[in-house]
Amino acid sequence: MIAEGGLAALWLAAALSLLQLIMGAVALTPGREEAGAIVRPVAIVQGLLTLAAFAALITVFVTSDMSVKLVVANSNSMKPLLYKFAGTWGNHEGSMLMWVTILGVAGAAVAIFERRVSERMLLATLAAQAAIALGFFAFLLFSSNPFERLPMPAADGQGLNPLLQDPGLAFHPPTLYLGYVGLSVAFSFAVGALVTREVNAAFAKAMRPWVLGAWILLTLGITAGSYWAYYELGWGGWWFWDPVENASLMPWLAATALLHSVTVLATRDSLRAWTVMLAVVAFSMSMVGTFLVRSGILTSVHAFAVDPERGSFILALLAIYIGGALALFALRVSTVKEGAQFDPVSREGMLVANNLLLTAILGIVFVGTLYPLAVEALSGEKLSVGPPYFNSAAGPLALLLVALMAAGPLMRWRRDRAGAVLNRIAVPVLATALVLLAVMIFAPPLGVLPTLGLVLAIGVGTASLAPLWGRNLRRTPLFTWGMVIAHLGIAVSLAGMACESAFTKETLVAARVGEVKKVGPYNVRLEAIEPVAGPNWTALEATLTAWQDGAKPFVLKPQARSWPNPPTETSESAISTKWNGQLYTVLGKEGEDGRWQLRLWWKPFVTLIWAGGALVAIGGALSLLGRVRRERRYQDRIAYA
């Protein structure tokens, strides 16, 4: 009965979503404002019902209910509890129910807590949110029912993709979905502002926490997903420009631009039309990501769906939502009043330049991701667009973006003088020049992009700390600390990327037991190959002893695993993390001559990539906390007055 209860909750939530949309629209009609009284309660109940439906799906997975088709297809009774739980969203239907659940809960949160905008705009926002939810409810109920029963219960399930049987599954998809839904709320606010002609600072202040929260979660999701792929796939890389990786990167790029734009609107009442447009673009990119992962047009370890009809359904939703929003924007953009003016040499001007570069990079990634798919759909010809295109096209723009990012926080609002700006960035420029000189003298020959990346990382890292110079650090606002730490995180990640690209050493060897091979500064000896067994897999495990000359040896144990359900072979890397990098090892096949294939990498300072991502997210969280605290103090002063 749990599955039937979950399905009933889903149907009721869909019905309430329709009611929320209708009553929200009616309340915007002159003379019918009383209809709006029901919208907030309906949004709250809808959120609770979607949460109940998702809890029901988790229950049937955890209890291994083999009468539910989705459980049979994506789980089995022998799977560890963590993967039964996380496997709830490790499939097409479950992931979409998670998407709708987060959407419903977010709508309920808006209904409960939002008091900064007018009632009319709030009703329009909740109606827009209901319209988004309604399409996905229809998708689940008519195309991808997660609670479908089998005619006869199965003896056991087929199991979860072994590549997904990792703790990363419990963290990576939920953070991305939370980020996507945060952008949907920003989109709904933008639609509400256009409908009610209230594109102003109050609208931006209401939308900003959702944008910032979405950006933080997307940052965490992408960072975690990158490290998950890095250690799980055994390819030794941290980013492959996989189309589904790009599908998560594109919303992040758009959200980054939107975050800067909405901050300018909230604090300086500028960039009104640009902010609304970026809200539409950011949500569009999250919808494009949803389409790519679930359409069946991609073959990827990340992709869930293999049914093109479902992709057509999502494509239709994308066309309706984004096409409708763009049409509304075109009709109402003339009513968006021009905000406060600013000079090109100003912090606003620098933010506009950054946003233009972010948009250009987004366009490059968008074209590189979708163009091969379009060509294949039209002509049947398969094209491959890989790292050479993305690195050469987006790399220089990304470095220019980072350079401008260093100057932005040091500029004044409204207007500034070029000479004064140059004086403020003198120290970062000097640091950049010194590092460039040191690289040219002491480092081996490097590529252009790694060299520029390493040099700019030092310059940006120095510039990111400049807003703290001369301040009383105890009285520095939290959101200023957040900006500093987030920008420092970008510099740290950039340094890690440059070092990984410039200094990585890779060795592919065939070794007998007892032989010693060398990679970078390390000697690696193959000690033994032994069979081992896990909860639901067996493996051949290599014992490797690694050491540097004069240093204490340590042991690594990479595995070649075999999974019976479904039958799959995977490579489990073994990684040793040191202060200055990682030794990364992978076990391959045994050759006819009795030697074992080993792939060995020494990756100097590669961990800076993910440490920087964590710093960016921490900076965003501090900024969000600082904004919330300031808003509460402001509300308390108003209430006291």
N, C-alpha and C positions, 0 to 999 in steps of 0.2 A: 504493500500500500504506500510505501514511501515514494516510489516513483510516480504513482498516480497523484499523490499529494503535491509533489513538486510540479507536475504538469498542470494541475489545477491552479496552483499559485501563479504559474507563468501565464495562463490564460486570464486570470483575474488581473494581474499586473498589466497585461496588454489592454484589457478593457478600460482600466483606469487611465492608462496612457492616452487612449483615444478621448476619454472624458476630459482629461486635463487639457488636451489640445483644443477641444471644442469650446470648453468653458473659458479658457484663456483668451481665445479669439473673440468670443462673444463679449467678454468683459471689456475689450478694447473698443467696442462699438459705443458711440455716444448714447447715454441713457440706459445702458445695460451693465453699468459698473458693478452692480450687486452680484452678478454672476461670478465675479472674481473671488468672492469669499470662500469658495469651495476649492480653489486651485491649490493653495498651500497644503491643506490636509490631504488632498488626493495625491499630491506629489510625495508626501511622507509615507502614506500607506503603500503606494506603488513601490517605493524603495524597499520597504519592509518585505513585501511579497516577493520581489526578485531575490532578495537576500535569503528568504525561506526556500525558494526554488533551488538556489545554488547550494544551500546547506543540504537539501535532499539529494542532490547529485553527489556531493562529497560522501554522504552516508552510504549510498549504494556502491560507490567505489571502495570505501574503506571496509565495508562488510562483504565485499566480493559477491554481489548479487548477480549471479550468472544468468538470470532471466532478462536482464537489461542488455540490449544489443550493444550499446556503447561500452559497457564494462567488459563484455566478452571480446570485443575488438581491440581493447586497449589496456587490458589488465589480466592478471591471473592470481590465483589464491596463494601462490608461492612467493609473490613479489613482496619485498620489505614494505613495512607500513608507510614509511616516508614516501615511497614511489606510488603506493596506492592513493595516498592523499594528493600528492602533486600531480599524479596521472590524471586527476579530474580535469585539469586544463591542458594536459599534454596531448590533446586531440582537437579536431575541428569543432565539434559540437560543444564540448566542455569549455573551450577557450572563448567561443562566442557567448556562451551563457555567462562566463566571467565578465566579458565586455559589457553585456547588458546589465549585470548586477552592479558593477561599479558605476555605470551610467545612472541607474536608478537611485543608488545611494547618494551619488553626487547631487542629483536633482533634489533629493530630500534635504540634503545639507544646505543647498541654496535656499530652499523654502523655509528652513528653520532659522538660519543665521543671518541672511542678507537683509540689511536695513539701510544701506547707504544710497540706494537708488530709489526713484519714485515707484509707487505701487504699480503704475501703468507699465513701466519698463520691466519691473520684476515679473509681472504677468506675461508680458511678451517673451521674456527670457525663458520662463518655465514652459510656455507653449512651444517654443522652438526646441527645448530639450525634450519635450514629449514627442514632437514630430520625429526627432532622431531616434528615440527609443522605439517608437511605433514601427518603423521600418525594420529594425533588428528583431523586434518581437515577431513580426510576420516572417522574417527569415528563419528564425528558430522553429516556429510552430508549423510552418508549411513546407520548409525545405530541409531543416536539420534538427529534428526533434531529438533532444538528448535523452529523453525518457522512454523511447520506443522499446516495447517488450518483444521478446522472441516467442514464436509459437510454443516452443519447448525449451526449458532451461538447458544451457550447455553444461557439459561436465566440468569444463574449466575454460579460461580465457586464452586468447592468443598472445597476450603479453604486450608490454610497451616497448617501443623502439629502444634498443639498448643504449643508443647515444643520448637518449633523454633520461636514462636512469642514473641521475646525478643530482646532488643537492642544488645545483644551479637551476634545475627545473622549478624548484620551490621558490626561487627568488627572481629569476630573470623575466619570465613572462608577466607575472603580476605587476612588477614595477613598470614595465613598458605599457601595459594596459591602463594602469593608473595614470600614466603620463598622457596617453592618447585621450582618455576620458577628460582629463583636465583641460585639454585643448578643445574638446567638444563643449565644455562649459563656457570657455572663452568665446567660442563660435556663437553659442546661444546668446551670450551677452551682446555680442556684436550685432546679431540679428535683432535682438530686442531694442538696442539703441537706434538702429536704422528705422525700425517700424515706428518707434515713438519720437524719432528725430531728437534724441537726447545723447548725441555723441559729444561728451564733455568730460571734464576731469573726474566727476563723480562716477561716471561709467567706467573710466580707466581704473580708479581706485578699487572698485568692486571686482573688476576682472583681474587685476594684477596678482592677487594671491593665488588664483587658479593657474595663471600662466607660470608664475614662479614655482609653484608646487609641481606642475607638470614638467617643467624644465629640469628640476632637481631629480624627479623620478626617472625621466628619460635618460639623464646623465648616468644615474646609478644603473639603470637597466642595460644601457649600451656598454658601460664599463664592465659590468658583471658578465654580460654575454660575450664580450671580447675575451675575457680571461677564461671563461668556460670553454669556448671554442679552442683557445690556445692550448689548454692542457688536455682536453678531451679528444680532439680530432687527431692529434699526433702529427700534425703537419709543420709544427714549429713556428707558425705565423700568428699574429695577433689581429690581423684584419685582412680579409681576402677580397673585398669589394664584391662579395656575394650579393645578388639582387635583394635577398631578404635582409642582409645587413644594411644595405642601402635604404631599404624600406623603413628601418628604424632611424637611420641617420637623417633622412630628409625631414621628418617632423622635428627633430632636434635642431636642425639648422633654422627652420622656420620659427620654432619657438624661441630660439636665441634672438633672432631679429625682432620678434614680437615683444619679447621681454624688455628690450632696450626702448622700443617705440612706446610701449604702454607706460613705461617709467617716465619718459619725457612728457607724455600727455597728462599723466597724473600729477606731476610736479610742476610743469611749465606750461601746460595747456597748449602744446604744439603737436603737430603730426596727427591730426584727427583722422583724416581720410586714410592715411598710410596705416594707422593702427588697425582700423576696421578691415582694410584689405589684407593685412598680414594675419589677422585672426581667421579670415576665410581660408587663406593659403595654408596656414598651419593645420587646421582641421582637414583640409583637402589632402594634405600629405599623410595624415594619420589614416584617412580612408583609403588612399592609394596603397599604404602598407598593408591594411586589412585585406584589400583586394589581391595583392600579390601573394600573400601567404596562404590565402584560402580559396583561390580561384582554380587551382589545379593547373595553371599555366607554367609553374616552375617546378623543377625537380631539384630539391634542396633538402638538406638535413633539417632545415628550419621549417619547411612547408608542411601544412597539416592536411590540406584537402587535395583530392585527386579527381573531383567531379566538376567539370567545366560548367555545368548548369548552375551550381552554387556560385561560381564566379560571375556568371551572367546576372544573377540576382544581386550580388554585391555591386557589380558595375552599374546596374540600374539605380540602386540606392545612391551610389556616388554621383551619378548624373543628376538625380533629382535634388539631392541636398546641395551639392556644389553649384549646379546650374541655377537652382532657385536662389541661392545666396548671391551669386554673381549678378543675376538679373535684378534682385532687390538692390544690390549695391549700385548698379548702373542707374536705376530709377531714382534712388535717393541720394546719391553722392552730391548732387547739386544743392541739396538742403544742408549738407554738412558745412557749417561755417568755418572759415579759416581761423586757425588758432593764432597764438602769439608768434610774432616774427623773431627771427634770429639771424645773425651773420654767419657766413660760411665758416669763418674762423671762430668757432665756439664749440662747447661740448656737444650741443645739439647737432651742429654741422658734422662733427666727427662721428657721432652716432648714426647719422644718415649715411655717411660714407661706409661705415661698417655694415649697415643694413643692406646697402646696395651690393657690397662684396659678398655678404652671406647669401643674398638672393641669387647672385651670379653663380656661386658655388652650388647652390641648390639646383639651379637650372642645369648645370653640367652633370650632376649626379642623376637628376631626373631623366635627362636625355640618354645618358649612358646606360641607365637601367632599363628604360622602356623601349628604346629604339630597336634593339635586337628582337624583342618580343613582337613589336609591330611588324618588322620585316618578316619574321617567321610566320606570323598570322596571315600576311598578305601574299607572300610568295612561296612559303615553305622552306626558304633558305635559312639555314642556321648561321648566325653570326655570334662571335665571341668578343665582348668588350670587357677587358680586364684591367689589371693594375697599370699597364703602360698608359692607357688613355686617361684614367682618373688621376694618376700621379702627375702626368705632364700637363693636363688641363686644369685640374683643381689645385695642385700643389702650389704653383706660384701665387695664385690668388689667396690661398690660405695663409701663406707667409706674409703677403702684403696686409692682409686682415690683421694678423698678429702684430705687425709693426704699428699699424694705426691704433690698435687696442692699447698699446703702450702709452700713446700720447693723449688719448681721450680723457682719462680721469684727471689729468694734470691741467686741463683747459677749463676756463670759466664758462658759466652759463651765459646765454644771450649773445655776448660778443667778447672777443679777446684780441690781443695784439700778437702778431706772428713772432716778433722779437722776444716778447715775454715768454711765449711758449717755448721757444728755442732755449732760453735760459733755464727753464724748468726741466727740460729733458736732457740737459747737458751731461749729467752724471750717467743716466742710462746709455746715452750715445757713446760716452767715453768707455763704459764697461763693454759695450758691444764691439768697439774698435779694438780694445785690448785683447778680447777673446779671439777676434778674427785674426789678429797678428799672431797670437799664440798657436792657433790651429795651423796657420800657414807655415810656421817655423817648425813646430814639434810633431804635428800629427802626420800620419801617412797620407798619401793622396786620397781625397774623398770626392764624392760626387757633389754637384752644385747644390742640390736640394738638401742633402744631409748637412753640408757645411753651413748653409744659410739657416737651417733649422737650429743647429747647435748654437750658432752665434746669436740669433734672435732670441732663443730661449733665455740666455743670460741677460740680454738687454731688457726683455719684457719682465723677467723676474725682478730685476732691479727697479724698473719703472712701476711695477705693481705695488712696491712698498712705499713709493714716493708719497701717496696721500697720507701716510702716517708721520712723515717727517715734520718735526716741530709741533706735533699735537700732544695734548695730555692724553695718553693712551687709555687711562681709566675712564675718561669722559667721551672717548670716541664712540659714536653710535654703532650699534651692532650691525646695521646695514652697511656702514662704511667698512667695518671689519670683513663683512661678507664679501663685498666687492673686491677688497684686497686679496683675500684668500682664494676667491674664485679665479681671479686673474693670475695669481701665483700658480694655481693648479694648472692652468693652461700652459704656462711656461715650463712647469715640471714635466707635464705630459709631452710637450714638444721636445724637450731634452731627451726623454726616454726614446721617443720615436727616432730622433736623429742618431742617437747612439746605437740603437738596434739596427738601423739601416746601414750605418757606416762601419761598425766594428764587429758584427756577428761573424763567428767562425762555425762552419758546418762541415761535418765529416760523415760520409757514408762508407762503412767498412763491412767486411766479412771476417769474423773472428772465431777462432776455436777457443774452447774453454782453456783458460790460463794465459791467453794472449793479451798484450797491452797495446792500446791504441791511444793516440794523442789528439786532443781537440783544444784549441786555444792554449791556455796555460795549464791544462789538466791532463794527467795520465789516467786512462780508464782501463781496468782489467776485468775481463769476463771470468767470473769465478765459477758459476754453475747455471744450469737450466733445470728447473724443477717444476712438476705439476702442482697446482694448488686449486682449491675449490672455494667458491663463495656461496652466498645465500641462494642464488639462482643462476650461477655460471661456473665454468671451469676455466683454467688458464694455464699457460706455460709462463713461468716467471723467471726472469734473468736476475742473477745477483751480480751487481757491478760494484767494484771498489774503485773509487776515484780519489786522486790526491794531487796536490801541487808539490813541487820540489821543496822539501823541508817542512811541509805542513802535515797535520794529522789527517789520515785518510777517513773517508766516509762511504757509506753504502747506499746504492740506489737499486730499486727493484721494479723495472718496467715489466709490463705483462702483455701477452697476446691472448685475449679472452675469447671464449666461445660461449654463445648463448643458445640454449635449446628452444626458447619460446619467446619470440620467433627466432629461427635459426640464423645467427649472425655472428660475424667475427669482428672484433674491434681491437684497437691498440690502446693500451693505457700507459701514457707516458709517466716517467718518474723524473721529478724535478727537484734539484737542490738549489735553494735560494741563499745567496751570499749578499754581503753588503754592497758588492759592486757588480752584481748580475746573477744570472741563473745558468746552471748546467742542466741541459734538457736532454733526456735520453728516451729512445723508443726501440723496442724489440721487433724485428721483422721475422722473416721466414728462415727455415733451415735449408741450406743448399745441399745439393747432391754429394758434395765433398765433406759434409759434416760441419761446415762453418755456418755461423748464424749472422744474419744481417743485423747491423746496429746503425741507427742514425743518432749522431751526437751533435749537439749545438752548444756553443758557449755564447751567451747573449749579454754583453756588458750593459748594466744599468737599465735593462728592459723593464724592471719593476717600476721604474719611474712613470711609465705610461699609465698604469692603473692607480699608482699613488696620486698622480696628478688628477685623474678622474675623481678619486675620492675627495681630494681637496676642493675641486670645483663644486661637488655636491654639498660638502660641508659649508663652503662659502655661501651657496644658495640658501641653505637651511638657516644660517645666521642672519642673512638678509631678510628672509621671510619672518623669522622670529622678531627681528628688530622692527620691521614694518607693523607687525601685529601689536607689539608692545606700544609703539607710538600711537597707533590707532586707538587702542584701549585708553591710554592716558588722555587723548583728545576727547573721547566720548565721556570719560569720567569728568573732565573739566566742564564740558557742556552740561552734563547732568547736575553738577554741583552749582553751576551758575544759575 
